[in-house]
Amino acid sequence: MALFIFLGICLSCLIFLFLWNQHHGEGKLPPGPIPLPFVGNIFQVDVKNISKSLGMLAKEYGPVFTVYLGRQPTVVLYGYEALKEALIDRGDEFSGKMQSSLLSKANQGLGIVFSNGEIWRQTRRFSLMALRDMGMGKKTIEDRIQEEALCLVEALRKTNGAPCDPSFLLAYVPCNVISAVIFQHRFDYSDEKFLSFMENFNISLKFLASPWIQLCSAYPVLYHLPGSHNTFFKHVNEHKKFILTEIKRHQESLDLSSPQEFIDHFLIKMEKEKHNEKSELTLDNLIATITDLFGAGTESTSSTIKYGLLLLLKYPEVTAKIQEEIARVIGSHRRPCMQDRNHMPYTDAVLHEIQRYIDFVPIPLPRTTTQDVKFRGYHIPKGTSVMICLTSVLHDDKEFPHPEKFDPGHFLDERGNFKKSDYFMAFSSGRRACIGEGLARMEMFLILTNILQNFTLKPLVNPEDIDTTPVQTGLVSLPPSYELCFIPV
């Protein structure tokens, strides 16, 4: 019996190697490590630090290679040249999104982030137009951010300089800005429903960073087993209930001739296209789109600012230079505005360096090819999973000397002027880049300058003892938990 089992395993290996060889070589899939039957290359990819594993494989196989996550091949793009060629020069061919991730399953292939084909095109086009009509990227949105930043400053004053965890306070600003755009109202910081909503988002983000969730995305069959992914789906359902309640409230008071915010725009468009069988603007799609806007527009911004404050605690000399620039350009009696950023190159450089250094999303959820693709002499079939390593660009040692160090000089020239870099892909790039990039940039600048204009940041330990290592890596890089004191100036 043991002999038959051994022969069966050997035969399985030979068959798998034969199939693997059939897909590699010139004109076929890019090269890569030999996969094991059924499990693929899972033992060569550390789910706790995927980007590090891919970096080691890239040294051996080059900037374009193939790994097997389970039985399915995934083409990995590593380094600026490969990413630029695929995402920018040939963006349409690499604009699909894999449907095996937990988030794509939660949204059922709807919304902006995880949809494909006509659903994605219609939803993205409509969302961009509606957001522009409501002032996204314009003065009206800036005013909303400034008002919310003032609320944040008042909330920080109420801490009376006592130690506090800034997590939730920092999340209120972007969440309330998105709320104003979508629901036309903000939430009070003590609103129980709002606090529960924020807590759900925070818990969901931690779930997404766990190794188990990374494993489920690679092996979708695991979704049928007990595990933390089931708890995640419960939190998602709570999100949807909250959003549906807001939608119903707007349906009751909808004025077809006078849309006030995103929900109104969407409902009116739904009404106009209710007889169009090809329209993808449905109620379920509205819920998924709002979920995407909240998810992309809240956690990424608040976590980046939280991580940024930790870095400023560790490097007080950087904080001092920003405050000197604030005093010179803005002063102490005027609110910061976006025009100030043009005259504050050091602050702008610090914000870019924070995003580059923390590498918030090292490996975005995989894309797919929308057609058969000839790429660098290889053949990538339609529907093939494509993994993009943003770390390879943000931490490129030729563009950013000593990328492992936090250094605002990476974005400054020899005269101290702000220096742009094509390697700055913190919001990804191409057709699937974050549509809220402009809003996020506004929020981060106005939040940081308002805080440093009004407070001195005081750590609870010596700066040299502060650990800035991410608490989790995988889908996202989160800052470790910490407390600080906001001392009014």
N, C-alpha and C positions, 0 to 999 in steps of 0.2 A: 504493500500500500504506500509506504514511504517513497518507494522508487517512482510510482506513478505520479504522486504529488510533485516530486522533484522534476520529473520530465514535463509535467503540465506547466509548472512555473517557468522552466527553461523555454518551452514552446511559446508561452505568452510573451516572454521577454523578446524572443526572436521576432515574433509577429509585430510587436510594438516598435522595435528598432527598425524593422523593414518599413513600416508605415511612416516612422519619423524621418528616415532617410529619403523617402519618396517626396517629402515636403521641404527638403533643404537642398542647398546647392545653388548654383547660378541659375537665375530665372525662377527660383522657388522661394519658400520662406527663408528669412535671414537665419544665420547659424545661431547656435546656442548650446547650452549644456544638455547632455543626453537625459531624457526624462525616464522615470521609472513607471512601470505599468500602473494605471489608475490614479496614482498620486502625483505624477508628473515631477516637477522640480521643487515641490513644497519643502523639501529638506535643505534646499539651497537658498531659500528665500525666508529671511527672518521676518515674521509678520509684525514683530515689535519695532522693527526698523528696516522697512522695505527699501528705502532709498540707499542705505548703506550696502545692503545685499546687491542691489542693482549696480551700484558703483563698482563693486568688486568684479561682477560679471562683465561690465563694460570694458574693464581693463583687459580682459581676456578675449572678448568677442567683438569689441568695437562699439560705435555709437548706435547701431541698429542691430538688435539681436532678438531671439525668440526664447521665451520660457513657457513651460506648460504648468498652468495652475489647474491641477486635475488633468482631465483628458483634452482640454481645449488649449490651443496655442494662443499666446499673447505676445505681440510684437512690442518691444520696448524701445522708446526713443530717448537717447541720452546725450546731453550736450546741446549748446546753443544752435549749431549749424543744423543738426537733425530736426530740432524742434521748429526752427524758423522755416525750414523747407516744407515740413508737414503742416504746421498749423497756420502759417501765414501765406507762403507761396502757393500751397495746394490745400487750402483750408476746407474747401467743399468736400474733398475726398476723405478727409479725416474728421468730419463734423458729426458723426453719429455718436450715440451714447449707449453704453452697455445697459442691459435691463436686469442684470443678475444681482445688483447691489441691494442692500436693505432699503435705502432711500427710494430707489426706483420702484421697488415693490410696494412701498408705502404709498407712493404717489400714483401707482398703477399706470406708469408711462405717460402721465399728464403733466401739465405745468410747463415751465421754461427749462429747468435744469436737466431733467431726466427724460424728456420726450424726444421723439425722433420724427423725421419725415414731415408730413403736412401739419401734424399737431404742433410740432416745434416751430415750424415756419410761421403759421398763423398766430400762435400764442406770443412768440417773440416779437413779431412785427406789431401786433396790437399793443403789447405792453410797452414797447419803446415809444410808440406814438402817444399813448395815453399818459405816460409819465412825463413826456416832453410838454404835452398840453397843460399839465398841472405844474409846470415850472421846474422839473428835475434838471439840475445843473444850472439853474438861474437864481436870481436874487430872492424869489419867493421861498425857495427851499432853504437858502442860506439864512433867511430870517427865522424860519422854523427851527433850524439847528441852533442859532444864537439864543433863541428864547429857551430852548431846552437846556442849553449849556448853562444859562443863568440859574435854572432850577437845580441843576447839578451842583453848582457852586454853593447855593443856599443849603442844599442837603449836606454838603461837605462841611459847611460852617457849623451845622448842628452837631457834628461829632465833637466839637469843642477841643480839637487837637488830640483826642483820645485814640488809641490804636483801633484800626478798623480794617476789615477785609473789603476792598473796593469792588469786588466782582459785580454785585447786583447794581450798585449805584452807577457804575460805568455802563452797564447794559441798558439802563433806563433811557439814556439819550437816544441811541440809534433805534431802539424799539419804539419809543414814542414818536420819533420822526417818521418811521414807516407807518405807524398807526395813524398819524395825521394825514399821510398821503392816501392810505387805503380806506380808513374808517372815518376820516374828517374830525377826529377828536383824539386827544391825548388821555393818558390814564394817570391818576394821582399815584404817587410813589407808595401810598399805603393801601391802594385798592387790592382787596383780597383776590379777586379774579385775575387781576393783572399779575400779582405776585405768583399765583399758581401757574399762570401761563408761562411766565419767565422761568420758573423752576422746572417746568416740563421741558423747555428748550435746553436748559443747562444739563439736565439728566440725559436727554437724548444725545447731546453732543458727546458726553462721556461714554455712552454706549457705543457710538460710532467709532470711537478711538480704540475700543477693546480688541485684543487679538482674536477673540471668538468671532466677532463680527467680520473681521478681515477674512477669517477662514470660511465663514458662510458665503461671502461674496465670491470666493474662489470655488467653493463647492456648494452650489445652490441646493443640493439634495439635503443638506443639513438643516434647512429651514423647516423640514418636516419633523425634526426632533425637538425635544424640550430644550430650552436654553434662554439666555437673556434677550434674544431677538424677539421673543413673544412679549416680554415686558416692554420692549421698545415700541411694538405695534400698539400696545395699550396707551402709551403716552401720545402716539401719533393720533389715535382716535380722540383723545382729549383735545388736542390741538384743533382737529377738524370740527368738534362740537362748538368750541369757542368761536371759530371763524364762521360757522354756519349760523350761529345766533346773531352775529353782526350783519351777515348778508340778509337774513330775514328782516331785521330792523330796517335795512335800507330798501328792501323791496316794498315795505309798507308805506314808505314816504317818498318813493321814487318820482321825480319829475323828469319826464322824457325830454323836455326842452332845456333842462338846466342841470347837467351832471356836476356834482360837487367834488367827487373824489374817484379813486380807481374803481371801486365797486360799482358806482353809478355808471361810469363809462362802459364797464364790462356788461352790466345788465341791459343797458340801452343797445349795445351792439348785439347782444343775444336776441333781443326783441326784433331788431331789424333783420336778423338773419335766421329767424325761427323756421322759415320755409326753405332755407338753403340746406339741402342734404349734405353738402360738402363742408359745411361750417363745423369747426372744431371748438367753437366757443360755447361750452356747456357749463352747467352749474358745477359739476364735478371738476371740470378743468379750472373754473374760477377758484374753487377751494384749494386745489393743488398749486395754482399760481401764487395765491396769497401765502401759502405755506412756504413756497420757494423764496418769495420776496422777504418774508420775515427771517427765514433761516439764513439766507445769504447776507441780509442787511443788518442783522443784529449781532449774532455770535462772533462773526469774523472781526467786526469792528471793535466790539467791546473787549474781546480776548486780546486783540493786537494792542489796544491802549493799556490793558492791564499788564501785558508782558512789557510794554514800553516803559511803564512806570517802575517796574522792577529793575529794568536796565538802568534807568535814571537814578535809582537808589544806589545801585552798584557803582555807577560812574558819576559822582556828584559834580565833577569838573564839566561834564557835558551839560548837566542841568544848569549850572551857573552860566554857561555860554548862551544857552537858550534864553534865560531870564535877562541877561544883558541885552540880547537882541530885542526882546519884548519891550524892555524899558526904553531902548533907543527908538524903536519904530512905532510902538503903540502907546507907551506910557502906562500910567496906572488909572486914569480916569475915563478911558474910552474902551469900548468893547472891541475885541479883535474882529476883523472881517477878512474875507478871502483876498481882497486886494493887498493886504499886508504880506501875504505869502511871497509875492513877487519881490519884496524888499527884505525878506528874511531867509537868505540862502542856507544858513546854518541849521535853522529849525527844519526847513524842507529836507535837508540832507539827513538829519536825525530821523525824521519820520520814514524816509526811504530805507535808511539803514536798519531801523527796527524791523520793518517788514522783510528785508532781505535776510537779516540775521536769524529771526525766529522761524522763517520758512514755514508759515502757518499750515499750508497744505502741501507737504512734500511730494505726494503722489496723488493727483486728482483722480477721482473715479474714472475708470477706463472709458475711452472713446471707442468707436468702431468705424471701420471703413464703410463708406456709403456705396462703393462700387469696387470692382476689381482694380487694384492699384499696382502699377509698376513703379517701384521706389528703390533707387540706387542699385538697380540690377536685380532686385528681388521681386517676386510676385506675391502680393498680399491679397487674398480673396476678399470679396465683399462680405461684410459682417464680422471680419476678424477683430478681436479685441486689441486695442492699442493703448499701452500704458506710457504715460508721459512723466518723466522725472524732472520736476521743477527745481529740485535741489541741485541738479547738475548744472543749472544755469545760474541760480542765485548764489551758489557757492563755488563758482568757477574761479580758480586761483589765478588765472591770467587776467581776467577782468577785475577781480577783487582780490588784491594781494592779502594774504593771511585771512581767508574767508571765515575761519573759525573764530576770529576776533570781532568784537563790536567796535566799529570804527566809522564815524560819520564822514571821515576823509574819503571813503570810497565814492562819495557823491559830491566831492568838492574839487575844483581845479586848483592850480598853484596860486591863484589870486583870491581864493576863498569864495568864488562864485559857484552856484549850483551846477553840477555836471550830470546831464542825463546819461542813461545807459540803456542800450537795447536789451541788455541782459536782465533788466528789471522786469520780471514776469510774475510778480506776486499775485496778480489777478488773472493769471494764465494769459493766453494770447489767441488771436484768430477769432473765428466766428463763435466759438464757445467761451470766449472770455467773459468775465463777470459783467453783466449789464449795469451793475450798481457801482462800478469803479469810481465814477465822478462823485457820486454821493458819499462813498466811503472816504475819499480823499478830503472832501469838505469837512466831514464829521471829525476825522482824526486831527486835522489841523486846528479846528475851532475848539474841540474838547481839550486838547493838550495845552494850547495857548491860554485858554480861560483858567485852567487849573494852575499853571505856573505863573500866571499874572496875579493870582490871588492867594497862593499858598506856597509855603516851603515844604518840601517832602522830607520827612524825618523817618529813617529806618529804625527798626527795633534792635538791630545788631550792627556790628561794624560792617561797612561796605565790602571789605575784602572777604567777609564770611558769607556774603549773600550768594546763594547757588541759583544760577539762571538756567540750569538744565531742565528741559521739558519733562513734565511728569509722565507724559505718555507720548509715544510716537506711533505713527501708522497713518491713518487718514488725516489726522490733524496733530499739530504740536501745541499742546496747552501749557501755559505757564504754571509753575508750582504754586500751591497756596501760600499766601503770605499776608501780613498785616503791615500797615504803615500809619504814620500820623500826618494829617494835613494841618499844618500850622499857619494860621492866617498871617499875611504880611501887612 
